[in-house]
Amino acid sequence: MLSHRFCLYPSKTAERALNRHMALCRWLYNRLLSELNLVREKGMRLRDTQALIVDLKKHEKPELNEVHSRVLQMVSSGRTFVLLLG
């Protein structure tokens, strides 16, 4: 298997934007985790957490609109931090 590794050196502006997106993803992950712990006995599923993201974007944390929707979906499935760390 052929693979390539690249080093990126973002500008200060891009670095601030990336850090902000990471902070928003971290907040969303923790918020969804607390919601899942509260309603675990009710049988909440993945699509329910994705519906909750829409409500959070509209009412509680409109800054989530800055982050691409696919990234937020990956946060709800728990795969984001595996990709970032792995």
Secondary structure, 3 states (H helix, E strand, C coil): CCCCCCCCCCCHHHHHHHHHHHHHHHHHHHHHHHHHHHCHHHCCCHHHHHHHHHHHHHHHCHHHHHCCHHHHHHHHHCCHHHHHHC
